[in-house]
């Protein structure tokens, strides 16, 4: 425990956080949203299969006035496992801003990460926080995430886009797709009963770029157990073996009915199955009046090509409502020779980004 002055005390922890107090702190900024939901934060902080958050908190007169948190993930890179973290939910009470708390809380958190042998922290900062991460916390911008988009009801999308209402997230929309077959491959929902099949599938994928270890424990936590959101998980199965996966979220984004591809991957011999699955998903989306499909370029050549062939377009940065920078900070010198501060070393998706 470190005293900054007579009034403000900083403590650093790696356990279940004081969620009720964190909700009250968040209410000094927000009137609504997941960050003021005890249920959501309990899921995010206490149920993560990779462990509890590493965090620093500041108190004044025993009242929580600031927090800096990172949540751990297990990563895979060229058959090596690396422990990393994602930075999120940083808050300083408005009455205590300008005292350097953001920098001090972050610094204490990173020292704890080093002690716990955590290799790095990354993040997707918004424009308000980007400068602080780069200038004060020694993060490096690895690159900008490339958004890809396919209009499937282009006139409806254009009509919505030209309206003034640009609410970023407008709530989940219903979506249904039934079980079907094609040339010996079955397509259906991925459920909690598929854990063994899925883990065999995931362990069979070659990971040439660094990615979160998305085993079934992660998938269940991230997409099946998350309160307040509805994700749609689909699989292809051939010869009793999962060959590909697509995970979607269907919601109103920027005032239009949208499908977000959260994750999408396949075995070496499963690309054609995934192509057919995406085709059928697109047909169902159009029937159910979804106007666009969006995805992040995963930075893997065959996945990018497959989206381009499926008539996705790369959206120019100047047309985005805001850029999506990906930032990185190393905590251990031994990781610096792995080229992890290079965008070419990474693969990511919307599923790596806690907002979606």
Secondary structure, 3 states (H helix, E strand, C coil): CEECCCCEEEEEECCCCCHHHHHHHHCCCCCCCHHHCHHHHHHHHHCCCCCCCEEEEEEECCEEEEEEEEEEEEEEECCEEEEEEEEEEEEECHHHCCCCHHHHHHHHHHHHHHHCCCCEEEECCCHHHHHHHHHHCCCEEEEECCEEEEECCHHHHHHHHCCCCCCCEEEECCCCCCCEEECCEEEEECCHHHHHHHHHHHHCCCCCCEEECCCHHHHHHHHHCCCCCCEEEEEEEECCEEEEEEEEEEEEECCEEEEEEEEEEECCCCHHHHHHHHHHHHHHHHHCCCCEEEEECCCCHHHHHHHHHCCCEECCHHHCCCCCEEEEEECCHHHHHHCCCCHHHECCCHHHCCCC
